[in-house]
Amino acid sequence: MKLGLGLYRALLTAENLRFARQAGCTHIVAHLPGHFVRDGAKIITSDNADAGFGISEADDPIWTYEGLRDLKALVESEGLVLEALENFAPAHWYDVLLGGPQRDAQMAHLKQIVRDLGRLGIPTMGYCFTVAGTWGRSESPAARAGARSVGFHNPPQPPIPGGMVWNMIYDVERFNAADPADVLPPVSSEEVLQRLDGFLAEMLPVAEEAGVTLAFHPDDPPLPTLRGAGRLVYHGEHFQQVLDLHPSPASAIEFCVGTISEMPGTDVYETVERYSSAGKLAYVHLRNVRGKAPDYREMFIDDGDTDMLRVLRILHRNGFDGVLIPDHTPLLECDAPWHASMAHALGWMRAAMTIVERE
């Protein structure tokens, strides 16, 4: 197993890459939509339910071949491997998710991104096929000793405003018009599944040819519907439904232990066993929580409902040799909360991985 760190768009700097290497990481997962960063605090939150995670920019040069080439070179210059990109920019595929008129043109662009990853030797593209995205989490001092963390506590769910998808704004003018009548209509899980089916039917042959794995993330929060939009993967059984749509060596799971732990009626250890023994895990998020949807909160990696050492033992027994990242974590109280919190998580993970591999 390999230790990695996920870095959001604004955190992909030489300094933070050196931090990752100093903490013992060998691999990087780059989150490029640009969300999840607020005033340098680097904690995920959805307190501003109207604006979501911010604006998705369609013309961000990092998504060009040259931009991805330069990103890979930056990562490698610090002695690390760029393992995966995580999440297409919503501005690049809003009509793929919504079934809108730009769907075919946007699919062509996504295919080119995957081809570029193949040319550059970046092996994995993570994605989450969701209309509502990750929404509704709020921040509070809920972790150990009052550390600030995020949780989901079943808030009221207003409809999704026009110009927004995946909890990000893709059309600023439309969103700012704030027309109360301009909201996304309800959409069933069956319809979203049909859109995913079409997406995979076109994308997987391209990924296979390019030598790239498409890895899907489960719905977080794991609820049947969110803001009127049906969800696809909110129980451990649902992963198989996605894998069975178009069986392919290029189709795998971005396996988020935290989200799986949040799923009502799902045994996290049985789910780890099932899909790791099948060889369908592309890479793993290690994140601990307490509670189940629709009421849970994120905890430190060693302090939630899930026995993470047990998870690692299952992965090791089944021959998983991929990358594990800490995802996100509560914030330690100090002058550098994100760095301190990630150092804590990475240190625990590195020690636990060593213990398991030496047993």
C-alpha positions as semicolon CSV with decimal commas, in nm:
position;residue;x (nm);y (nm);z (nm)
1;M;0,000;0,000;0,000
2;K;0,115;0,351;-0,079
3;L;0,067;0,668;0,124
4;G;-0,071;0,967;-0,062
5;L;-0,218;1,311;-0,004
6;G;-0,507;1,479;-0,180
7;L;-0,449;1,845;-0,263
8;Y;-0,721;2,083;-0,376
9;R;-0,663;2,323;-0,663
10;A;-0,530;2,612;-0,454
11;L;-0,305;2,383;-0,247
12;L;-0,106;2,241;-0,538
13;T;0,211;2,431;-0,457
14;A;0,574;2,329;-0,427
15;E;0,560;2,402;-0,056
16;N;0,265;2,170;0,005
17;L;0,416;1,900;-0,213
18;R;0,733;1,914;-0,003
19;F;0,513;1,892;0,306
20;A;0,357;1,574;0,165
21;R;0,697;1,422;0,091
22;Q;0,829;1,516;0,436
23;A;0,525;1,347;0,592
24;G;0,612;1,023;0,415
25;C;0,386;1,041;0,109
26;T;0,488;0,901;-0,225
27;H;0,176;0,986;-0,427
28;I;-0,057;1,281;-0,491
29;V;-0,424;1,300;-0,585
30;A;-0,511;1,638;-0,739
31;H;-0,860;1,778;-0,684
32;L;-0,896;2,028;-0,966
33;P;-1,249;2,176;-0,959
34;G;-1,114;2,440;-0,719
35;H;-1,362;2,387;-0,436
36;F;-1,321;2,303;-0,068
37;V;-1,085;2,590;0,019
38;R;-1,197;2,883;0,228
39;D;-0,970;3,163;0,344
40;G;-0,674;2,928;0,363
41;A;-0,838;2,717;0,634
42;K;-0,887;2,421;0,403
43;I;-1,188;2,268;0,565
44;I;-1,488;2,142;0,374
45;T;-1,815;2,308;0,462
46;S;-2,146;2,395;0,307
47;D;-2,257;2,664;0,552
48;N;-2,337;2,889;0,255
49;A;-2,605;2,666;0,110
50;D;-2,690;2,918;-0,164
51;A;-2,345;2,961;-0,321
52;G;-2,226;2,605;-0,261
53;F;-1,855;2,549;-0,310
54;G;-1,812;2,842;-0,547
55;I;-1,763;2,897;-0,919
56;S;-1,642;2,633;-1,163
57;E;-1,434;2,790;-1,439
58;A;-1,457;2,626;-1,781
59;D;-1,144;2,799;-1,914
60;D;-0,906;2,698;-1,631
61;P;-0,581;2,624;-1,821
62;I;-0,486;2,344;-1,585
63;W;-0,728;2,118;-1,777
64;T;-0,538;2,156;-2,105
65;Y;-0,273;1,903;-2,206
66;E;-0,005;2,162;-2,130
67;G;-0,159;2,245;-1,794
68;L;-0,174;1,880;-1,691
69;R;0,180;1,825;-1,819
70;D;0,306;2,113;-1,607
71;L;0,115;1,988;-1,302
72;K;0,268;1,642;-1,339
73;A;0,614;1,797;-1,376
74;L;0,561;2,004;-1,060
75;V;0,457;1,697;-0,861
76;E;0,749;1,494;-0,990
77;S;0,995;1,775;-0,921
78;E;0,926;1,719;-0,550
79;G;0,988;1,345;-0,575
80;L;0,621;1,242;-0,587
81;V;0,394;1,056;-0,829
82;L;0,071;1,208;-0,961
83;E;-0,163;0,913;-0,911
84;A;-0,500;1,061;-1,001
85;L;-0,709;1,361;-1,085
86;E;-1,025;1,376;-0,879
87;N;-1,349;1,523;-1,013
88;F;-1,415;1,684;-1,348
89;A;-1,489;2,055;-1,330
90;P;-1,871;2,098;-1,320
91;A;-1,838;2,364;-1,591
92;H;-1,704;2,089;-1,820
93;W;-1,988;1,839;-1,778
94;Y;-2,300;2,005;-1,633
95;D;-2,511;1,892;-1,929
96;V;-2,370;1,539;-1,903
97;L;-2,510;1,533;-1,549
98;L;-2,830;1,715;-1,642
99;G;-2,896;1,556;-1,981
100;G;-2,887;1,900;-2,146
101;P;-2,820;2,026;-2,500
102;Q;-2,442;2,061;-2,457
103;R;-2,405;1,700;-2,349
104;D;-2,236;1,566;-2,664
105;A;-1,988;1,855;-2,691
106;Q;-1,901;1,818;-2,324
107;M;-1,853;1,443;-2,363
108;A;-1,603;1,509;-2,641
109;H;-1,408;1,735;-2,406
110;L;-1,410;1,479;-2,124
111;K;-1,280;1,214;-2,363
112;Q;-0,996;1,443;-2,460
113;I;-0,906;1,494;-2,095
114;V;-0,886;1,116;-2,048
115;R;-0,674;1,079;-2,361
116;D;-0,441;1,348;-2,229
117;L;-0,410;1,164;-1,897
118;G;-0,311;0,853;-2,089
119;R;-0,050;1,040;-2,292
120;L;0,095;1,182;-1,971
121;G;0,094;0,856;-1,777
122;I;-0,154;0,972;-1,511
123;P;-0,334;0,645;-1,438
124;T;-0,663;0,740;-1,273
125;M;-0,954;0,982;-1,317
126;G;-1,186;0,995;-1,016
127;Y;-1,541;1,122;-1,058
128;C;-1,873;1,145;-0,875
129;F;-2,179;1,125;-1,098
130;T;-2,422;1,339;-0,901
131;V;-2,653;1,631;-0,971
132;A;-2,671;1,773;-0,618
133;G;-2,310;1,703;-0,525
134;T;-2,189;1,717;-0,166
135;W;-2,424;1,961;0,004
136;G;-2,564;2,049;0,344
137;R;-2,268;1,995;0,575
138;S;-2,205;2,242;0,853
139;E;-1,907;2,313;1,075
140;S;-1,897;2,279;1,454
141;P;-1,652;2,188;1,735
142;A;-1,773;1,826;1,724
143;A;-1,446;1,632;1,711
144;R;-1,219;1,529;1,997
145;A;-1,156;1,805;2,254
146;G;-1,366;2,051;2,056
147;A;-1,173;2,035;1,730
148;R;-1,369;2,193;1,447
149;S;-1,515;1,947;1,204
150;V;-1,802;1,912;0,961
151;G;-2,116;1,707;0,976
152;F;-2,453;1,654;0,819
153;H;-2,759;1,700;1,038
154;N;-3,056;1,660;0,804
155;P;-3,106;2,028;0,712
156;P;-3,403;2,151;0,506
157;Q;-3,335;2,087;0,137
158;P;-3,422;2,374;-0,099
159;P;-3,427;2,299;-0,473
160;I;-3,109;2,348;-0,674
161;P;-3,100;2,694;-0,836
162;G;-3,047;2,737;-1,208
163;G;-2,682;2,773;-1,306
164;M;-2,566;2,526;-1,041
165;V;-2,483;2,156;-1,048
166;W;-2,263;1,935;-0,827
167;N;-2,298;2,212;-0,563
168;M;-2,095;2,453;-0,778
169;I;-2,194;2,743;-1,001
170;Y;-2,131;2,688;-1,372
171;D;-2,337;2,982;-1,508
172;V;-2,272;3,292;-1,295
173;E;-2,514;3,521;-1,479
174;R;-2,800;3,276;-1,454
175;F;-2,724;3,196;-1,091
176;N;-2,699;3,565;-0,993
177;A;-3,034;3,642;-1,155
178;A;-3,180;3,450;-0,859
179;D;-3,508;3,385;-1,037
180;P;-3,713;3,185;-0,784
181;A;-3,880;3,004;-1,072
182;D;-3,545;2,897;-1,219
183;V;-3,467;2,581;-1,026
184;L;-3,374;2,234;-1,140
185;P;-3,675;2,003;-1,170
186;P;-3,677;1,687;-0,962
187;V;-3,493;1,396;-1,121
188;S;-3,521;1,030;-1,023
189;S;-3,236;0,796;-0,945
190;E;-3,343;0,590;-1,247
191;E;-3,295;0,885;-1,480
192;V;-2,957;0,973;-1,328
193;L;-2,857;0,607;-1,372
194;Q;-2,953;0,623;-1,741
195;R;-2,728;0,929;-1,781
196;L;-2,442;0,747;-1,608
197;D;-2,502;0,448;-1,834
198;G;-2,460;0,668;-2,141
199;F;-2,154;0,835;-1,992
200;L;-1,979;0,505;-1,925
201;A;-2,079;0,353;-2,260
202;E;-1,883;0,628;-2,433
203;M;-1,606;0,696;-2,183
204;L;-1,489;0,346;-2,091
205;P;-1,367;0,248;-2,440
206;V;-1,166;0,573;-2,449
207;A;-1,027;0,503;-2,100
208;E;-0,934;0,146;-2,195
209;E;-0,747;0,265;-2,503
210;A;-0,572;0,539;-2,304
211;G;-0,476;0,307;-2,017
212;V;-0,670;0,518;-1,765
213;T;-0,899;0,393;-1,488
214;L;-1,229;0,576;-1,427
215;A;-1,300;0,554;-1,054
216;F;-1,640;0,651;-0,918
217;H;-1,700;0,798;-0,573
218;P;-2,019;0,714;-0,379
219;D;-2,280;0,978;-0,300
220;D;-2,198;1,192;0,003
221;P;-2,415;1,244;0,198
222;P;-2,544;0,892;0,120
223;L;-2,916;0,962;0,088
224;P;-3,170;0,834;-0,170
225;T;-3,238;1,191;-0,282
226;L;-3,079;1,529;-0,213
227;R;-3,240;1,862;-0,305
228;G;-3,483;1,681;-0,533
229;A;-3,214;1,487;-0,722
230;G;-3,194;1,109;-0,706
231;R;-2,870;0,950;-0,590
232;L;-2,699;0,634;-0,713
233;V;-2,456;0,495;-0,453
234;Y;-2,590;0,538;-0,100
235;H;-2,558;0,175;0,016
236;G;-2,273;-0,072;-0,011
237;E;-2,469;-0,289;-0,255
238;H;-2,497;-0,002;-0,503
239;F;-2,131;-0,012;-0,609
240;Q;-2,198;-0,335;-0,793
241;Q;-2,483;-0,177;-0,987
242;V;-2,242;0,078;-1,132
243;L;-1,971;-0,180;-1,204
244;D;-2,225;-0,400;-1,381
245;L;-2,346;-0,128;-1,619
246;H;-2,044;-0,174;-1,846
247;P;-1,797;-0,425;-1,702
248;S;-1,448;-0,310;-1,787
249;P;-1,095;-0,324;-1,647
250;A;-1,106;0,057;-1,671
251;S;-1,405;0,084;-1,435
252;A;-1,328;0,090;-1,063
253;I;-1,415;0,255;-0,734
254;E;-1,278;0,566;-0,566
255;F;-1,336;0,396;-0,234
256;C;-1,429;0,644;0,039
257;V;-1,434;0,466;0,374
258;G;-1,592;0,769;0,542
259;T;-1,888;0,780;0,304
260;I;-1,939;0,405;0,333
261;S;-1,933;0,436;0,713
262;E;-2,211;0,696;0,684
263;M;-2,438;0,462;0,484
264;P;-2,739;0,330;0,679
265;G;-2,765;-0,048;0,674
266;T;-2,413;-0,097;0,535
267;D;-2,137;-0,292;0,706
268;V;-1,816;-0,108;0,622
269;Y;-1,591;-0,412;0,678
270;E;-1,803;-0,640;0,456
271;T;-1,800;-0,371;0,188
272;V;-1,421;-0,334;0,205
273;E;-1,388;-0,713;0,185
274;R;-1,623;-0,749;-0,111
275;Y;-1,474;-0,492;-0,342
276;S;-1,107;-0,522;-0,243
277;S;-1,117;-0,899;-0,295
278;A;-1,267;-0,833;-0,639
279;G;-0,977;-0,602;-0,724
280;K;-1,206;-0,307;-0,799
281;L;-1,052;-0,040;-0,576
282;A;-0,860;0,227;-0,767
283;Y;-0,756;0,420;-0,457
284;V;-0,889;0,473;-0,106
285;H;-1,000;0,767;0,109
286;L;-0,946;0,697;0,481
287;R;-1,185;0,919;0,676
288;N;-1,360;0,841;1,003
289;V;-1,706;0,949;1,113
290;R;-1,951;0,905;1,397
291;G;-2,315;0,842;1,320
292;K;-2,509;0,752;1,005
293;A;-2,689;0,954;0,742
294;P;-2,886;1,170;0,787
295;D;-2,701;1,264;1,108
296;Y;-2,324;1,221;1,129
297;R;-2,005;1,415;1,193
298;E;-1,644;1,369;1,082
299;M;-1,388;1,263;1,342
300;F;-1,013;1,218;1,361
301;I;-0,892;0,906;1,183
302;D;-0,837;0,722;1,515
303;D;-1,155;0,838;1,688
304;G;-1,470;0,745;1,493
305;D;-1,704;0,450;1,456
306;T;-1,475;0,266;1,213
307;D;-1,175;0,059;1,320
308;M;-0,932;0,183;1,056
309;L;-0,666;-0,072;1,149
310;R;-0,920;-0,345;1,072
311;V;-0,990;-0,180;0,735
312;L;-0,619;-0,175;0,653
313;R;-0,582;-0,542;0,749
314;I;-0,861;-0,636;0,508
315;L;-0,704;-0,434;0,229
316;H;-0,363;-0,588;0,290
317;R;-0,499;-0,943;0,309
318;N;-0,670;-0,897;-0,027
319;G;-0,357;-0,768;-0,195
320;F;-0,453;-0,403;-0,234
321;D;-0,137;-0,219;-0,338
322;G;-0,288;0,116;-0,433
323;V;-0,281;0,462;-0,284
324;L;-0,451;0,566;0,039
325;I;-0,514;0,932;0,120
326;P;-0,658;1,087;0,438
327;D;-0,926;1,273;0,240
328;H;-1,014;1,549;0,489
329;T;-1,004;1,572;0,866
330;P;-1,102;1,784;1,167
331;L;-0,872;2,077;1,233
332;L;-0,618;2,080;1,514
333;E;-0,612;2,407;1,704
334;C;-0,287;2,582;1,614
335;D;-0,143;2,842;1,376
336;A;-0,130;2,595;1,084
337;P;-0,445;2,384;1,134
338;W;-0,461;2,214;0,795
339;H;-0,095;2,113;0,792
340;A;-0,106;1,995;1,153
341;S;-0,424;1,795;1,096
342;M;-0,295;1,631;0,781
343;A;0,038;1,553;0,951
344;H;-0,155;1,383;1,231
345;A;-0,362;1,175;0,986
346;L;-0,065;1,085;0,766
347;G;0,148;0,989;1,065
348;W;-0,124;0,760;1,197
349;M;-0,174;0,606;0,853
350;R;0,196;0,548;0,793
351;A;0,239;0,380;1,131
352;A;-0,074;0,167;1,083
353;M;0,029;0,061;0,732
354;T;0,372;-0,042;0,863
355;I;0,216;-0,247;1,145
356;V;-0,021;-0,427;0,906
357;E;0,247;-0,501;0,648
358;R;0,483;-0,643;0,912
359;E;0,227;-0,870;1,075
